[in-house]
Amino acid sequence: MRFHNIVPVNAVASEESGGSNGASVSPADYEDSSLSNGYCLPPPEIRDIVDAPPLPALSFSPHRDKILFLKRRSLPPLSELARPEEKLAGVRIDGKCNCRSRMSYYTGIGIYHLMDDCTLGPEKEIHGLPDGAKINFVSWSNDGRYLSFSVRIDEEDGISSMLRVWVADVETGKARPLFESSDMFLNAVFDNFVWVNNSTLLVCTIPFSRGDPPKKPLVPSGPKIQSNEQKDIIQARTYQDLLKDEYDESLFEYYATSQLVLVSLDGTVKPVGPPAIYTSLDPSPDEKYILISSIHRPYSFIVPCGRFPKKVDVWTADGKFVRELCDLPLAEDIPITHNSVRRGMRSINWRADKPSTLVWVETQDGGDAKMEVSPRDIVYTQPAELLASEQPAVLHKLDLRYGGISWCDDSLALIYESWYKTRKIRTWVISPGSKDVSPRILFDRSSEDVYSDPGSPMLRRTPAGTYVIAKIKKEGDQGTYLLLNGSGATPQGNIPFLDLFDINTSNKERIWESDKEKYYETVVALMSDQNEGELYVDQLKVLTSKESKTENTQYFILSWPGKKACQITNFPHPYPQLSSLKKEMIRYERKDGVQLTATLYLPPDYDPTRDGPLPCLVWSYPGEFKSKDAAGQVRGSPNEFAGIGPTSPLLWLARRFAILSGPTIPIIGEGNEEANDRYVEQLVGSAEAAVEEVIRRGVAHPNKISIGGHSYGAFMTANLLAHAPHLFCCGIARSGAYNRTLTPFGFQNEDRTLWEATSTYVEMSPFMSANKIKKPILLIHGEEDNNSGTLTMQSDRFFNALKGHGALCRMVILPFESHGYAARESVMHVLWETDRWLHKYCVANSSDVSENLDAHKDDASIGTVDTDGKAVFIVNGKVIRWKCRINPQCVHESILLLQSMKDI
């Protein structure tokens, strides 16, 4: 379907007379909005929401008797992002701190006792910290008596910027450095520290002998050479921040190499093992062993460090080497096909319900998902220390790709497998301790079919700090029950539930369900597992969250048998000025019959009869599906609280916009069909249906509908302005990729290469249709984007292509910003640019009807005729479909005729 954005005569008159159906814009709106450094600020109604203090994060103690309130900062200043960083092997390192760059942090820790009546006692602040402390990596000891965390402060001397490990006594709140020596610093490039037992931590420290960082040679020792004389097939996505030369390799080793140190709370320090690039530290449940992973040379210039050679060892808890589990080679050649994996041992973990038993999986297809083999994966298990010639035991064989295990005990574990191409997902029930009990399939379903999702088993914490499936008992009943916690997707939206599930008969009883009418409630965690022993259904306690369209999330303790709910938090509304916004989950249909959904937000106190249609911002992100039925299923809840992030489109509710958030844009490839081969057709069809719906409801002005998105949503935005210019008056595209020939080995869920699907890559690329984009488009991109595929060059080249065809366009490159935008100056400027763009090309888009028609009456490419040759018009806010085919040259006269009819 194609049609013009026609401005009804009466709508123009009401707008020009200053009606309330949209905010007016004038140069005064953008005066005095600059910061001293040249960045601009959005209007106060947007700025006040973004600057509101963030709510704290919560962390419960192992015994569920205390809660941490981890206090968070607001947006950081640009100066934090401007700190020098090294981009090495796919990670970004702050050399001054020797940690990942741009880490968020907590500014303080409050401890609350959870009283017997489920209320919170007075706050006890962790004290003894230096002024301006930045806190990271907070973790409880298993007995709940201590907290460990890292602390750094920003000072000019540089030493104070290094991370130190601190501990705090939970009862007193007193914090102190873990190391008595002031020159022991944390290396937080990869894993950092872990509790080995209740009094000892294993810490990755910066080696004493490290010295100064290597200096880049002024003159290179030779050319940069890569070779494939062996004719290996090596395909890789468009990764960024990769190693480039020998200097990068040495710099990566310098920052990533750690010396492991065992340190006790009494100050005893014991270095263990050689310096290496340790990437994970995992103590066994019985605290006797530690699983140690590290990476080593040879490195790669084409894949990130996650594919470097990887060594996994078992050590004793006091740091003695036991044995090597594997030493995997460099993995440059993993196929780009979905479900392809690394060869050799992977997903190596401790069995959560045993003292020190290892479990892992090995592929049988060489890691290549295109290979047809049975089984495809085999799960193995083995004790930490081997007896003579002891071989791994086969736990289970899978024909799909392994997806993890939920452990319970020797009689019960659940194993998950899935396959992307078919969207199949299976859950197996096994008895790990009995070879006589055959595995059986518990659930076999499509991962896209959210209506059939039975939920996930709730887990209980063990004394060792691991989590296992919670078995539930009924008084006088010998059955074995699980608690299945589900999102409860239905055609009316999500209604979360808790089911008591008989693992032997598959019978289930719903013991709790979210309020359907006003609230959205979820079960967060089991709270009655602090003691060992049987769990009975009439003694259950769970932590729940509760919210509504206008009430922000609060937490409750829900207790059986009476299901009494006790509120334990009382967080203030983060943006009370929007507390009465209007939210509705709407359903409508695409012209091919696919059911679509979206969330429609309207400003507080909006009255469609009084205020008329509003300027509208549509913000979305396409998704891929294998079936129309799955694509049409409803996801999300109409009762969820409208969370507004720093760059959320919902901010424009404060500017009296209608917001159509997340309209589903399913790209469907049923059977053997590839979804992206009909990407443009389905994209346009979904957008047309969304626009028709908001116009039909009378909430959106037909000539004032803008489109926007981030990342793949920016790609969507550019494509819609190229292929459906009749729908939108302007677009905002943030951090997108626009030329798919620059991502030749796949993107998103496309795993065919450019050479296998050339026409698809070209047709999907809005860069190739830059000459068709006539509507205003605002491009925004972080100068340091590290996301695969969305390198900043994508916006730069697209902007040049648009400018080369005379398009009305603007490009904003944000210094120091990555794929998402973090600094306050950057975020505020993005909002200023977006607000200015929307008001100039959406709100103020009031061209005369006759000029609009005359400008396009002979331009069939604008699209007044759909693919069937039938004309479609919007007149006075109504969609008019012509039942017969029409000559495009007659469209202008037809519109004038329709406007003169009294019944329209």
N, C-alpha and C positions, 0 to 999 in steps of 0.2 A: 504494500500500500504506500502511495506517495501523495502528499498534499502540501500546499503552502501554509505558512503561518499567516493566517488572515486576521487582521485586527478589526473586530466589529466596530462599526461607526459609533455605537452608543458607548462602548468601552473606552474608546479614545476620548470622547467628550467627558466622561466621568473622571478619567485620570487627569486630564488637563485642568479640570476644575478643582483638583486637590482632593479627590475622594480618598477614602481610607483603605483602598484595596491594594496599596503598595506604598513603600516609603519613597519619598521624593529625594533626589540628590541634587546637590549644588556644590560649587567649588568650596564653599565654606565648610562642608563636611570633611574636607581633607586638608584644611589649614591647621597649623599648629599641631600636626600629628607626627612630626619627626623627632626621633631621639637624637641626642647630640652627635652620635657617630654615623648619621645618615640613614639608619633604619627608621621605619615608620610604624606608628601605632594604629591599631584599628579603633573604631568608635568605642566609647566607654562601656556601652552595654555588652559588647563582646569581650573587651579587655577585662572587665570585672569578673566574668565567669572563668576566664583562663587563669587569672591571678588568685582565685580562691584557694585557700590552703588545702592540700590533699589530705584525705583521711588516712589513718595509720593502717599498716598491715598487721595481721594477727598470727600468733604462733602459740600453740598449746603445749604444755609440758608433757613429758612422757606419761605421767600419772594423771593427767587431765585435771589437775587441781590448781593450775596457774595459767595465766594468759599473758603473753608479751604483746604490748602495743608498740610496734616498730614505727617510729615517727619518720615521716618522709618530707622531703624538701619540695618546694615548688620548682618551676622551670629553672635550670641553671643558666648562668650568664654565658655569653659567647666566649669569654676569655677561657672558660674551662675547655671548650671544644677546640680552641686555638692552640692548646698545648701541643708541642711536637709529638708525633706518633710515628712508629715504624710499621710499615705495611708488609708483613712477611708471612708467606705460606698460608694465606687465607685468614690470618688473624691480624688485629691491630693492637700494637703494644705501646703503652705509655712508658718510655724508658726511664723517666724520672721516678715513677712509682714501681716499676717492674711488674706491671699487671696489665690486664686488658684495658685499653683506653676507653674513655667515656663511660665508665661504670657509674651507674646510679648508686646512691648510698642512703643510709639512715642517719638522722641527726640526733637521735636519742632513743632510749629503750625504757619503757614503763612496764612494771610488773604488777599484775593484779591477781589476788587470790580469788578463786571461784568458790564462793561460800556454799554451805550446805543447802541453802534455799535458792541456789543458782544465781544469786546476785553477785556483783563484783565488790570486793573490798576496796579500800583506798589505794591509790597508785603509790608504788614505790619506785622511784627513779633510780636507774643505774647511775652511780656517781663515782667520782674519782677520775673521770676522763679529762683529757686536756681540752681547753677551749677550742671550739671549732672542729671537734672530732668528726671524721667521716667514717661511718661504721659499715662493714660488709661481712658477709659469710657467717651470720649468726647461727649457732647450733647448740643444742642441749647435750649435756652428758646423759648417758642412758638412765642414771638414777635421778635425773632432774635436779641435782644439787648445784650444778654449775652451768654457766654459759661460756662459750668461746666465740670470739669474733676478731676481725681485724680492725685496726684503727690507723688512720693517717690524718695528717693536717697539712695544709698548704702554707709553706714558709719559704722564704727566699734562699735559705741555706741549702735546700735540696734534701738534706738528710731526713727532715721531718716529713717529707712527702713519701718516704718509703713506708710500706705497710709493716706493722708490727702485730703480733698475735697477743690478744688480751684475754683474760678470763675474769668472770664475775661470780661472786657467791650470791645465789638466788635469794637466800634468806635475808642477808644484810644489804644486798644491792651494791656492795663495794667491789669496784673493778680495779685490776692491776695488770701490768705487763706479765706475760707468761715467762719470758726469758729474763733472767737477772741481768744478763749482759745487754748493753744498749746498742750493740752492733750486730744483732741477729735480726735479719729482715726476712719477710715473707716473699716468696716468689709465687705470684698468683697468675702467671700466664696460662697455666693449665690447672690441674687440681692443686689445692693449697694446704689444707690440713684436715685431719679426721681424728675423732676419738677412737683410740684402740681399746681402752677400758675406761672406767670411771675416774681414773686419776692420771692417765697418760694420753698424750696426743702425738701423732706422727705428722710432722710439718715439713713442707717443701721450703727450704731456705735458700737464700742466695749464697753460693759458695764463697768462703773467705778468700780463696786464692784467685778470684775471678779477674781482678784488675779493671782497667779502663776498657770501654767498648772498642772494637776494631775500627780503624779509620779507613775510609774509602780511598783507594789509591787515586792519585791525581791522573795517572796515566794507566789505562787498563793493560793487563798482562797479555791480552790477545782478544780476538773476536769472540762474540757469543755464538756458540755453535750448538745446534740440536740436530740429531740424526735419527733416521729410521731405515737404516740400510738392511735391517732384518725383515722389512716389509710387514711389521706388526700392524694390526688394525687397532688404532687407539682413537677413540672418540670421547670428547669431554664437553660439558656445558661451558658457557662463557663465564668461567670463574674470574674473580678479581683479587687483587692484592697478592699475587703469586710471587714466588722467588724469581729473580731475574738473572742473577750471576753468582759468582763465588763469594763476593762481598756480602750479598744478601744471605747466603747460606751461613757464613761465619757470624753475621749479626743475629740471625735467628737462633743459632746455638748459644750465643752469648746470653741472650735474654731468657731463653727457654730452659736452660740447664739448671737443675736444682741439686742441692745436697739434702738428702732426707735426714731428719733428726728426730729421735724419740725424746720427748721432754715430759717430765712429770710435774705435777702441780707443786711439788716441793722444790722445784728448780733444777733437778738433775737432768743433764743433757747428755745424749749419746748419739753421735753421728753414726748412720748405718748405710751400708752400700756405697757404691761409687757415685760420683756426680753423673747425672744423665737427664734426659728430657722425659721426666715422669709425667704421665698424662692422667692416671687415675690410681687411687689408693682405696682399697676395699677390704676392711677387716672381716674375718669370718664371724658367724653368729656366736661361736664359743670363745671368741677373742684370742684364739691360739695362733691364727695364721693371718697373713695379709696378702691379698691379690694385688700385684703391682704391674701396671702397664707402662710401657715407655716406647718412644719412637726414636729412630736412628737413621743414619745415612744408608744408602744413597737417597738424596732428596729428589724432588721433581720440580720442573719449571712449568708444568701444565696442569697439575692438580694440587689442591690444598693439603695441609699436613695430616688431615684425617686419613689420607691414603698412603702416607709414608710407611716404610717398613715398621712393623709393630711387634714388640716383644712382650710376652706376658709370663710372669714368674709367680711362684708361690714362695713367700718368706714366712718364717716364724714371727710371732708378735714382737720378739726382742731383736728382730732385724737380721736373722740368719737365713741365708739362701737355702731353699729346700729343693726346688726343681724348676726347670723351664717347661711351661705348657706349650708354647709355640713361638715361632719367630717368623712372622708373615712377611713376604717380600713386598716391594713397592707395587701398588695396585693402580697403575695408570690405565689399565685396559678393561675396567669394568664397563660392560655395555651400557648404553644410555637407555635401553628398554626398561620400562617399569618392572620392579621386582628382581632386577639383576643385582647381584651382591658380590662381595669379596670372596675369593676362594679361601679355603682353610677354616680354622676354628673362628667362630664369631659369637657374639652375645654370651661371653664367658661370665658367669655369675656364681655366687654361692646359693645353694638351695636354702630358702628362707626358713624351712621348718626343721633343718638338721644342723648339728654343730659345725661341721666343716666338710660339706660335700659339694663338689663342683658340678656344674651343669653347663653345657654349651651345645651349639648346633653346627653342623657342617653340610654345605651344599653338595648335592650329587650331580648337578648339571653344569659344573664348572663356573657357576655364578651367572650363567647366561640364561635369562628368562625365555629366550626363543627356543631353547633346547627342550625337546619333549622326552622326559624321563619319569620313571616311577621307581622308588620315591624321589622326590625333589630335595627334601631336607631330612636329615636324621638328627635326632636329639640324643646326646650322650650324657652320661653321668659317671663320676669317679670320686673316690676319697681324695682329700688334699695330699696325704702321704700314701704312697703306693706300697703294697706288699710286692714281693718278688714276682716279676713278669705279669703283674696284674694289668688286664686290658680294660678299656672303657666299656661300660655297659650301655647297650642300646635302650633308651627309655621309650622312644616313640618314633615312628616314621610318618612323614607327611608328604602328600602329593601337591600341596600348595606351598606358599612361602611361610616359614615360621614367623609367628608374631608375638611370642612371649608365653610365659607360664604364670598362673596364679597357684601358689602352693598352699596346702592345708596340712596334710600329714601323710602317713604311709598308705592310707586308704583312699585319699582324694587329692587330685590336682586337676586343674583345667589348663589345656594347651590350646593356643589359638593359631590359626593359619588363615591366609587370605591370598587372593589373586586379583590384581588390579584390572586386568583386561576384561574379566567377567564380573568384577565387583563381588565375587563370592567370598564369604567369610564363614569359617567354621569354628566351633568350640568342641573340643574332645574332653571326655571324662576318662581319666586313667587312675589306676591304683598303683602308685609308684613302688609300694612294698610287696606287691603280689603279682607274680607272673601268671597266676591262674585266672585272674580277672581280665577279660578282654576289654580293650579300649572301646568306647562307643561315642558316637556323635551326639552331643547334647543339643546344639543349635547349628542349623545350616541355612543360611539366608544371604540376601544381597546386602552389602554394606550401604547401598543407596536407599534401601527400603527402611526408612526410619520408623515407619509405623509398626514394623515387626520386631523392633529392637527390644529384647527381653530385659535389658539392663545388665549391670556388672555386679559381681559379688562384692559385698562390703568386706573390708579387711579389718582384722584386729591386730593390735601391736603386741609383740611378744616381749618377754623380759630382756631378750637380747637386742631389742630395738628393731627387729625385722617385722614385716607385715605378712600375715597369712590370712587365708579365707576364714571368716568367722562362721563356725558351726553353731546353729541355734537349736535349742531343745524346747519341747513343750512338756508341761507337767503331765505325767501319765502316758506319754507318747514316746515310742522307741524310734521314731523316724529321724532322719538326718535332714536338717533344713539349712538353707542358705538365705541370706538377705540379698535380694536383687534390687539394686538402686538404679532406676531408669529415668530417662528424660520424659518419657510418656508422650511422644509425638502423636498428635491426632489432627484431623482436619480442622479442628477449632483452635489449634495451637498446642504447645507443650503443656502437659499436666504431669509433672514429676510424681513418681510413686515409689513405694517400698513394698516389695512382694516377699512373702515367706514361701520359699521354693523347696519342694521335696526333691532332693537330688536323685532319688531312686525311682519315683513315679512321674516326675515332672509336673505334678500337680502344684498349683500355686494359689496363695491366698493374699489378697491385697490388704495389708495391715495399716497402710497410710497412703494418703494421696493429697496433693496440693489443692488448695482452694481454687475452684474453677472460675469464680465470678469476679473477684476483685484482685486477688493476690497471686504472686508467683513465688512458690516456695520450693526449696531444694534441700535434700539431705546431704550434708557436707562430710560428716565423719561420725564414726561410732565412738561414743563417750563412756560406755559401760565395760570397756575392756582393760581397765587399769589393774584389775586383779586376775590372777590365774584361775583356771577352773571352768566349769560349764557356764555357758551363757543361755539364760532362759528368756523366752519372748516377753514374759510379763515383768522382766527386770531391765528391759532395754532402755538405754538413754542414747539419743543421737543429737548431734549438732545440726541445726537447720538454719537456712537463711530465708528471709522473707522480705518481699518488696512489692510495690505496685507501680502503676504508671507514674504516679506523682510522689511516692514515698520511697526514699533511698533504702538500700539494703541494711537490715539489722539482723543480729544473730540471736538464736533461741536455743535453749536446752529442752528437748521434747522427751518426756518420760512416760513409760508404760507402767501399769496397765491403763491408766486413765488418759494417756496421751496429753498430759498437761504441758503446756508450753510456757517457759519462763524466759523473758527477754533479758539478755545479758549485755547488750550494747544499746547505746542511744546516740548514734552519730547524727550531727546536725545535717540538714539538707545542704548539699554543696552549692546549689545555685537557686536560692528561694525565689528569685525574680522569675524563674520559669516553672515554679512548682505547680502551676495550674495549666501547663501545656496540654494540648489535646493529642492523644495517640490512638491510632486505630490500625489493626492489621486487616488489610483489604485483599480480596481475591478477584481475579479477572481472568480472561482467556485470550491466548494468542490465536491468530487466525487459523493456525494448523491444529487447533484443539487442545494444545498444552495448557494446563492450568498454571497460573502464575500468582505470586503473592508479593506483597510489599508492605512496609510500615509507613503510614501517612501520619506526619506530625503537623500540627497547626498551632499557631501562636496562642498564648494565653488570652482568654476573653474574645477569641475570634468568633464572629457570627457571620456565616455565609450570606444570610439574607441582608444583613445590615452592611457588611464590609465588601461583599462581592468577591470575585476571583482575585487571588494573590499572585505575585511573582513566585515562581516555584523553582527549587533546586532539586534535581534528581541526582542521586549519588549511588553508584552501584559497582559491582565486580562480577564478571561472568563466571559461570561454573560449568563443568562438563558432566554429562550423564550418559548412561547406556540405555535408559528407557524413558519414555514419555511419562509413564505412571510415576516413576521415582522422581522425575523432575518436577512434577506437579504437586508433590507432597509438601505440606506446611511444616516449616521449621521455625522455632522460636515461639515466644508467647506474647500475646497482646498485653499481658499484665506486667511484663518486665519493666524495670525502672529505666528511664531514658538516660543512660550514662553519656556524658558529654566530655570527650577528650579535648586536648589543646587545639587540635586541628579538625575537630568534628564538624560535619556539615550542619549539625543541629544547632550550632552557634547562631546560625542565621534565623532561628526562631526569634531571637532577640531583635532582629531587624525586620520582623513582620513578613517573613517568607513562609510559604508552605514547603515542607521538606518531604520528598518521597525517598525514603531511605531503604537501600538494599532491595529494590525491585528485582525479582529473580530473572536472570538472563541465562536460561539453560541452553547449552550447546550440546545437542543430542546426537549421538552416533549409535543407532541400534544395530544389533547383530554384528556383521563384519564391516559396517559402515564406520568411517572415521569421522568423528564429530566436527573437526575443524574444516573438513571439505565443504561444509555448508555454514561456516562461521558467520559470514557477512549476512546471509539471508536470515539466519535465526537471530542474530544480534538485532537487526533492524526490526524484525517481527516482534521481538520482545519489547523493544523500546516504543514501537508504535502502540502496542497494547497498553503500556503504562501511561503514555501521554493521553491516549483516548480516555482512559479511566479517570484521571484527575480532572480532565476537562468535563467529562460527563457529570462528575460530582459537583462541578461548579466552584471548586476551590482553587483552580489554577487558571491564570489568564493564558489563553491559547498562544499569544504572541510573546509571552514572558516566561518561557520554560527553558532553563539552562541545564546542562549536563556536566557532571564532573566525576572524577575518580582518581585513585592513587594506584600506582604500579600497573597491574593488569587492568585496573579500572581506568587509568589514563590512556592505555592502549585502546580500550573500549570507547572512550570519549572521542579520541581522534578519528576512529573508524566511523562513529555515528555522524560526526560533522561532515565526513567525506561522503558517506553513502546514504544518509538520511537528513540532509540539510533542512528539510521541511519541518522537522520536529522541534528543533532547538534554536534559540536565539544566540547562544554563545556556549563556550565550554571552558572548563578548568581541568587541566591535565597535570598531575603531580608525579614526578619520578617515574615516568613511563619508558617503555621501549617501543619504537615506532617502525623499525626496519628489521624484519625477521631474517634477512640475509646476514645480519650481524650476529645472529644466534643460530648458526647453521646446524648445530648438533642438538636440537630440541629446545623447548621452552615450555613453561607451565606443565601441562600434562601431555604435550605433543612429544612423542618419542621417535618419530620418523625424522630423518635428516633432511636438509634442504635439497639434497640430490635425489632423495626418494619421493619427495612431495613438493617439487619446485613450484607448481602452480598454486598450491595452498599457501606456501610461505609468502609468495608474491601478492596474492589476492588479499591475504590477511593484513598486509603491511600498509598502514595509512601513509607511510612515506611514499609509496608508489602511487598514491591517490592525492598527493599534496595539491595538485592542480585543481581538484574538485572542491577543496575546502574554501568556502566563501564566508562562513560565519566566524565571528571573532573567537580566537582561541588563546588562552593564557597557559603558557608552559612554565612549570616550576620544577627545579631539580636541585638536589644537593650536589655540591661540587666534588664531594668525596664519597659518592654513592658506591657502596661495596656489595650491593645485591647482584647476584648472578643474572646477567642479561640486561640490566638497566643502567649500564654505564652512562655517565653524564653526556658522552658524545652522542647518544641517541637523541636527546633534546636539541643539542647544538645543531646536528645535521638536519633534523626535522624542521627546526626554525629557519634555517637557510633555504630549505626547499620551499617552505611556505612563503618566505619573503621573496624568493625568486619568481613566484607566481602572483605577487601582489596581494597576498592574503593579509587580512587584518589580524595581526598576531603580536604577542609580547612574550619574551622569555626572561625568567628571573632565575639566576644561578646563585645559590646560597653558599657562601664561603664556609668551609669546615663542616658542612652538614653531610650526613650519610643518607641512607635510603629513607629513613624517617627523620623528622626534624626535631631537634632537642633544645637548642638554646632559646632563651626567652626572646632575644632580639630577632632571631630567625622566624620563630613561630608568630610573633606579633606582626612581622613584616609580611609573612605569607597571608595572614588574615587581612591585613590592610590591602594587599594586592587583590585578594579575592573579593573583598567587599567593594573595592573601587570598580573592579571588573563587572561584578554583578549589577551594581547600580548604574553603571554607564551603558552596559549593553543588554541588560535584562529589564531592570526597573524603568529605565528611560528609553526603552525600545518602543517608541510610540509613533512610528512613521505613518503617514497618511495612507488610508486604504487604497485610494486610487494610485498613489505613487508605488505602493507595494505591488499592486497588480500590474501596472504598466511596466515595472522593472522586470517582471518575470513572465509576462503573457506569452512571449515567444520562446521561452527557455524551458523546453520539456525536461531537461536534465535536472531541474530543480525538483521535479516530481509532482505533477498534478494528476498523473495517471499511474495506476498501480500496474503490477506485472501482468495482470489479465486484461489490461487496456481499459479498465473501468475507472472513472474519475471519483476522487474522494475529496471533500472540502470540509473546512470548518467555518461555519458561519454563525455569528452571534453565540459562540461557545458551544455549538452543536456539531457533531460529526455527521456529514451527509454523504452517503455512498450512492453513486449512480449505478443503477441496475443493469445498464447496457454499456457497451463500449463507446468511447467518445474520441473524437479527433483532438489531439492536444491543442491544436490551434483554436478550438472552440471553447477552451476552458475559461478564458477571461470573460467571454460573454455569458457563459453559464453561471459564473460566480455572481456577476451583476444581476442576472435574472433571479438567482436564488435569494439575494439580498433584498430584492424588491417584493418578495412574497410575504404576505402579512402573517402567515402561520409559522414562520421561522423566527 
